[in-house]
Amino acid sequence: METAATDRVRADLMSGSEEFRKLAQQHSSYDRRIEELSSRRFPSQEEQTEEARLKKLKLLLKDQMEQMLLEETHKAS
């Protein structure tokens, strides 16, 4: 569960950091595509491969955003 301080730092990064905003937008884009692919009843091998690749990329973006959050939280302390 996120704290109010973490929520505040996240909001500050969303409004003040172009890099963080781009990462968040790309993360959302990957999430939408993953949802689309996972909703298919019989996905092709290519679609299954794309879904697995996107999940890894999405996790990488999440890690990058969490690192930025951690750095900003330590700066604020």
MIKE-225819 format. One record per atom (N, C-alpha, C): residue in one letter; atom name; x, y, z. Coordinates in nm, 3 decimals. Layout:
residues N
@aa: A at: CA x: X y: Y z: Z
...
END
This chain:
residues 77
@aa: M at: N x: 0.084 y: -0.118 z: 0.000
@aa: M at: CA x: 0.000 y: 0.000 z: 0.000
@aa: M at: C x: 0.089 y: 0.124 z: 0.000
@aa: E at: N x: 0.052 y: 0.222 z: -0.082
@aa: E at: CA x: 0.130 y: 0.343 z: -0.091
@aa: E at: C x: 0.090 y: 0.442 z: 0.017
@aa: T at: N x: 0.187 y: 0.516 z: 0.060
@aa: T at: CA x: 0.161 y: 0.619 z: 0.159
@aa: T at: C x: 0.123 y: 0.748 z: 0.089
@aa: A at: N x: 0.072 y: 0.842 z: 0.165
@aa: A at: CA x: 0.037 y: 0.972 z: 0.110
@aa: A at: C x: 0.161 y: 1.042 z: 0.055
@aa: A at: N x: 0.276 y: 1.024 z: 0.123
@aa: A at: CA x: 0.400 y: 1.086 z: 0.077
@aa: A at: C x: 0.441 y: 1.030 z: -0.059
@aa: T at: N x: 0.429 y: 0.900 z: -0.076
@aa: T at: CA x: 0.464 y: 0.838 z: -0.204
@aa: T at: C x: 0.370 y: 0.885 z: -0.314
@aa: D at: N x: 0.242 y: 0.894 z: -0.281
@aa: D at: CA x: 0.145 y: 0.946 z: -0.378
@aa: D at: C x: 0.180 y: 1.088 z: -0.419
@aa: R at: N x: 0.222 y: 1.168 z: -0.324
@aa: R at: CA x: 0.259 y: 1.307 z: -0.350
@aa: R at: C x: 0.382 y: 1.313 z: -0.441
@aa: V at: N x: 0.482 y: 1.230 z: -0.412
@aa: V at: CA x: 0.604 y: 1.228 z: -0.494
@aa: V at: C x: 0.569 y: 1.182 z: -0.636
@aa: R at: N x: 0.484 y: 1.080 z: -0.646
@aa: R at: CA x: 0.442 y: 1.031 z: -0.778
@aa: R at: C x: 0.372 y: 1.143 z: -0.856
@aa: A at: N x: 0.283 y: 1.214 z: -0.791
@aa: A at: CA x: 0.212 y: 1.323 z: -0.857
@aa: A at: C x: 0.309 y: 1.433 z: -0.900
@aa: D at: N x: 0.407 y: 1.464 z: -0.815
@aa: D at: CA x: 0.508 y: 1.564 z: -0.850
@aa: D at: C x: 0.589 y: 1.520 z: -0.971
@aa: L at: N x: 0.626 y: 1.393 z: -0.975
@aa: L at: CA x: 0.701 y: 1.342 z: -1.089
@aa: L at: C x: 0.616 y: 1.344 z: -1.217
@aa: M at: N x: 0.490 y: 1.311 z: -1.205
@aa: M at: CA x: 0.402 y: 1.312 z: -1.322
@aa: M at: C x: 0.390 y: 1.453 z: -1.380
@aa: S at: N x: 0.387 y: 1.552 z: -1.293
@aa: S at: CA x: 0.371 y: 1.689 z: -1.341
@aa: S at: C x: 0.504 y: 1.754 z: -1.376
@aa: G at: N x: 0.613 y: 1.712 z: -1.312
@aa: G at: CA x: 0.738 y: 1.782 z: -1.331
@aa: G at: C x: 0.847 y: 1.710 z: -1.406
@aa: S at: N x: 0.828 y: 1.583 z: -1.435
@aa: S at: CA x: 0.934 y: 1.506 z: -1.501
@aa: S at: C x: 0.883 y: 1.448 z: -1.632
@aa: E at: N x: 0.936 y: 1.500 z: -1.740
@aa: E at: CA x: 0.899 y: 1.451 z: -1.873
@aa: E at: C x: 0.934 y: 1.302 z: -1.887
@aa: E at: N x: 1.049 y: 1.262 z: -1.835
@aa: E at: CA x: 1.092 y: 1.122 z: -1.843
@aa: E at: C x: 0.995 y: 1.031 z: -1.768
@aa: F at: N x: 0.956 y: 1.068 z: -1.647
@aa: F at: CA x: 0.864 y: 0.986 z: -1.568
@aa: F at: C x: 0.729 y: 0.977 z: -1.639
@aa: R at: N x: 0.683 y: 1.089 z: -1.693
@aa: R at: CA x: 0.554 y: 1.092 z: -1.762
@aa: R at: C x: 0.558 y: 0.999 z: -1.885
@aa: K at: N x: 0.668 y: 1.002 z: -1.960
@aa: K at: CA x: 0.680 y: 0.914 z: -2.077
@aa: K at: C x: 0.681 y: 0.768 z: -2.036
@aa: L at: N x: 0.754 y: 0.737 z: -1.929
@aa: L at: CA x: 0.757 y: 0.599 z: -1.879
@aa: L at: C x: 0.616 y: 0.553 z: -1.839
@aa: A at: N x: 0.543 y: 0.639 z: -1.769
@aa: A at: CA x: 0.408 y: 0.604 z: -1.725
@aa: A at: C x: 0.314 y: 0.585 z: -1.844
@aa: Q at: N x: 0.327 y: 0.670 z: -1.944
@aa: Q at: CA x: 0.242 y: 0.658 z: -2.063
@aa: Q at: C x: 0.273 y: 0.529 z: -2.138
@aa: Q at: N x: 0.400 y: 0.497 z: -2.152
@aa: Q at: CA x: 0.439 y: 0.374 z: -2.221
@aa: Q at: C x: 0.391 y: 0.252 z: -2.142
@aa: H at: N x: 0.402 y: 0.258 z: -2.009
@aa: H at: CA x: 0.356 y: 0.150 z: -1.922
@aa: H at: C x: 0.206 y: 0.127 z: -1.944
@aa: S at: N x: 0.129 y: 0.234 z: -1.950
@aa: S at: CA x: -0.016 y: 0.222 z: -1.974
@aa: S at: C x: -0.045 y: 0.166 z: -2.112
@aa: S at: N x: 0.033 y: 0.207 z: -2.210
@aa: S at: CA x: 0.016 y: 0.157 z: -2.346
@aa: S at: C x: 0.041 y: 0.007 z: -2.352
@aa: Y at: N x: 0.149 y: -0.038 z: -2.288
@aa: Y at: CA x: 0.178 y: -0.182 z: -2.283
@aa: Y at: C x: 0.066 y: -0.256 z: -2.211
@aa: D at: N x: 0.017 y: -0.198 z: -2.103
@aa: D at: CA x: -0.089 y: -0.262 z: -2.025
@aa: D at: C x: -0.215 y: -0.281 z: -2.110
@aa: R at: N x: -0.252 y: -0.179 z: -2.186
@aa: R at: CA x: -0.370 y: -0.191 z: -2.273
@aa: R at: C x: -0.352 y: -0.301 z: -2.377
@aa: R at: N x: -0.233 y: -0.306 z: -2.438
@aa: R at: CA x: -0.208 y: -0.408 z: -2.540
@aa: R at: C x: -0.206 y: -0.548 z: -2.478
@aa: I at: N x: -0.150 y: -0.561 z: -2.361
@aa: I at: CA x: -0.149 y: -0.691 z: -2.292
@aa: I at: C x: -0.292 y: -0.735 z: -2.263
@aa: E at: N x: -0.375 y: -0.644 z: -2.217
@aa: E at: CA x: -0.516 y: -0.677 z: -2.191
@aa: E at: C x: -0.585 y: -0.724 z: -2.318
@aa: E at: N x: -0.556 y: -0.654 z: -2.427
@aa: E at: CA x: -0.615 y: -0.691 z: -2.556
@aa: E at: C x: -0.572 y: -0.832 z: -2.597
@aa: L at: N x: -0.444 y: -0.859 z: -2.585
@aa: L at: CA x: -0.392 y: -0.990 z: -2.624
@aa: L at: C x: -0.442 y: -1.101 z: -2.532
@aa: S at: N x: -0.449 y: -1.074 z: -2.403
@aa: S at: CA x: -0.489 y: -1.179 z: -2.309
@aa: S at: C x: -0.639 y: -1.208 z: -2.316
@aa: S at: N x: -0.716 y: -1.118 z: -2.377
@aa: S at: CA x: -0.860 y: -1.142 z: -2.388
@aa: S at: C x: -0.895 y: -1.232 z: -2.507
@aa: R at: N x: -0.798 y: -1.258 z: -2.591
@aa: R at: CA x: -0.823 y: -1.345 z: -2.707
@aa: R at: C x: -0.836 y: -1.490 z: -2.663
@aa: R at: N x: -0.935 y: -1.555 z: -2.716
@aa: R at: CA x: -0.961 y: -1.692 z: -2.676
@aa: R at: C x: -0.855 y: -1.789 z: -2.726
@aa: F at: N x: -0.812 y: -1.770 z: -2.850
@aa: F at: CA x: -0.710 y: -1.856 z: -2.909
@aa: F at: C x: -0.601 y: -1.771 z: -2.974
@aa: P at: N x: -0.512 y: -1.716 z: -2.893
@aa: P at: CA x: -0.407 y: -1.631 z: -2.950
@aa: P at: C x: -0.307 y: -1.713 z: -3.032
@aa: S at: N x: -0.257 y: -1.650 z: -3.136
@aa: S at: CA x: -0.155 y: -1.715 z: -3.219
@aa: S at: C x: -0.023 y: -1.720 z: -3.141
@aa: Q at: N x: 0.071 y: -1.796 z: -3.195
@aa: Q at: CA x: 0.202 y: -1.804 z: -3.131
@aa: Q at: C x: 0.268 y: -1.665 z: -3.127
@aa: E at: N x: 0.252 y: -1.588 z: -3.234
@aa: E at: CA x: 0.308 y: -1.453 z: -3.239
@aa: E at: C x: 0.247 y: -1.363 z: -3.131
@aa: E at: N x: 0.117 y: -1.376 z: -3.112
@aa: E at: CA x: 0.049 y: -1.296 z: -3.010
@aa: E at: C x: 0.094 y: -1.338 z: -2.870
@aa: Q at: N x: 0.113 y: -1.466 z: -2.848
@aa: Q at: CA x: 0.162 y: -1.512 z: -2.719
@aa: Q at: C x: 0.303 y: -1.461 z: -2.692
@aa: T at: N x: 0.385 y: -1.462 z: -2.796
@aa: T at: CA x: 0.522 y: -1.412 z: -2.783
@aa: T at: C x: 0.521 y: -1.261 z: -2.756
@aa: E at: N x: 0.436 y: -1.189 z: -2.828
@aa: E at: CA x: 0.425 y: -1.044 z: -2.806
@aa: E at: C x: 0.378 y: -1.014 z: -2.664
@aa: E at: N x: 0.281 y: -1.088 z: -2.617
@aa: E at: CA x: 0.231 y: -1.066 z: -2.481
@aa: E at: C x: 0.342 y: -1.087 z: -2.377
@aa: A at: N x: 0.419 y: -1.194 z: -2.392
@aa: A at: CA x: 0.528 y: -1.221 z: -2.299
@aa: A at: C x: 0.633 y: -1.110 z: -2.305
@aa: R at: N x: 0.664 y: -1.064 z: -2.426
@aa: R at: CA x: 0.763 y: -0.957 z: -2.442
@aa: R at: C x: 0.715 y: -0.827 z: -2.379
@aa: L at: N x: 0.588 y: -0.796 z: -2.401
@aa: L at: CA x: 0.532 y: -0.672 z: -2.345
@aa: L at: C x: 0.526 y: -0.676 z: -2.192
@aa: K at: N x: 0.499 y: -0.793 z: -2.137
@aa: K at: CA x: 0.497 y: -0.805 z: -1.991
@aa: K at: C x: 0.636 y: -0.777 z: -1.933
@aa: K at: N x: 0.740 y: -0.824 z: -2.000
@aa: K at: CA x: 0.876 y: -0.798 z: -1.954
@aa: K at: C x: 0.910 y: -0.650 z: -1.966
@aa: L at: N x: 0.872 y: -0.589 z: -2.078
@aa: L at: CA x: 0.899 y: -0.446 z: -2.097
@aa: L at: C x: 0.822 y: -0.361 z: -1.997
@aa: K at: N x: 0.698 y: -0.401 z: -1.971
@aa: K at: CA x: 0.616 y: -0.328 z: -1.874
@aa: K at: C x: 0.679 y: -0.335 z: -1.735
@aa: L at: N x: 0.730 y: -0.451 z: -1.698
@aa: L at: CA x: 0.795 y: -0.467 z: -1.568
@aa: L at: C x: 0.923 y: -0.382 z: -1.561
@aa: L at: N x: 0.997 y: -0.377 z: -1.671
@aa: L at: CA x: 1.116 y: -0.294 z: -1.676
@aa: L at: C x: 1.081 y: -0.146 z: -1.654
@aa: L at: N x: 0.974 y: -0.100 z: -1.719
@aa: L at: CA x: 0.930 y: 0.038 z: -1.700
@aa: L at: C x: 0.888 y: 0.064 z: -1.556
@aa: K at: N x: 0.816 y: -0.032 z: -1.499
@aa: K at: CA x: 0.774 y: -0.017 z: -1.359
@aa: K at: C x: 0.895 y: -0.004 z: -1.268
@aa: D at: N x: 0.996 y: -0.087 z: -1.291
@aa: D at: CA x: 1.119 y: -0.080 z: -1.211
@aa: D at: C x: 1.186 y: 0.056 z: -1.226
@aa: Q at: N x: 1.190 y: 0.108 z: -1.347
@aa: Q at: CA x: 1.251 y: 0.240 z: -1.370
@aa: Q at: C x: 1.173 y: 0.349 z: -1.297
@aa: M at: N x: 1.041 y: 0.342 z: -1.303
@aa: M at: CA x: 0.959 y: 0.442 z: -1.234
@aa: M at: C x: 0.976 y: 0.431 z: -1.082
@aa: E at: N x: 0.982 y: 0.308 z: -1.031
@aa: E at: CA x: 1.000 y: 0.289 z: -0.887
@aa: E at: C x: 1.136 y: 0.342 z: -0.842
@aa: Q at: N x: 1.238 y: 0.326 z: -0.925
@aa: Q at: CA x: 1.369 y: 0.379 z: -0.892
@aa: Q at: C x: 1.365 y: 0.532 z: -0.885
@aa: M at: N x: 1.296 y: 0.592 z: -0.980
@aa: M at: CA x: 1.283 y: 0.739 z: -0.979
@aa: M at: C x: 1.207 y: 0.784 z: -0.854
@aa: L at: N x: 1.101 y: 0.711 z: -0.819
@aa: L at: CA x: 1.025 y: 0.744 z: -0.698
@aa: L at: C x: 1.112 y: 0.734 z: -0.574
@aa: L at: N x: 1.189 y: 0.628 z: -0.566
@aa: L at: CA x: 1.278 y: 0.607 z: -0.453
@aa: L at: C x: 1.379 y: 0.721 z: -0.441
@aa: E at: N x: 1.439 y: 0.758 z: -0.554
@aa: E at: CA x: 1.537 y: 0.868 z: -0.553
@aa: E at: C x: 1.474 y: 0.999 z: -0.508
@aa: E at: N x: 1.355 y: 1.028 z: -0.559
@aa: E at: CA x: 1.287 y: 1.153 z: -0.522
@aa: E at: C x: 1.243 y: 1.152 z: -0.375
@aa: T at: N x: 1.202 y: 1.035 z: -0.328
@aa: T at: CA x: 1.161 y: 1.024 z: -0.187
@aa: T at: C x: 1.280 y: 1.049 z: -0.095
@aa: H at: N x: 1.397 y: 0.997 z: -0.133
@aa: H at: CA x: 1.517 y: 1.019 z: -0.051
@aa: H at: C x: 1.561 y: 1.165 z: -0.055
@aa: K at: N x: 1.542 y: 1.231 z: -0.169
@aa: K at: CA x: 1.575 y: 1.374 z: -0.180
@aa: K at: C x: 1.487 y: 1.457 z: -0.086
@aa: A at: N x: 1.361 y: 1.417 z: -0.077
@aa: A at: CA x: 1.264 y: 1.492 z: 0.004
@aa: A at: C x: 1.285 y: 1.469 z: 0.154
@aa: S at: N x: 1.354 y: 1.362 z: 0.189
@aa: S at: CA x: 1.374 y: 1.330 z: 0.332
@aa: S at: C x: 1.478 y: 1.418 z: 0.397
END
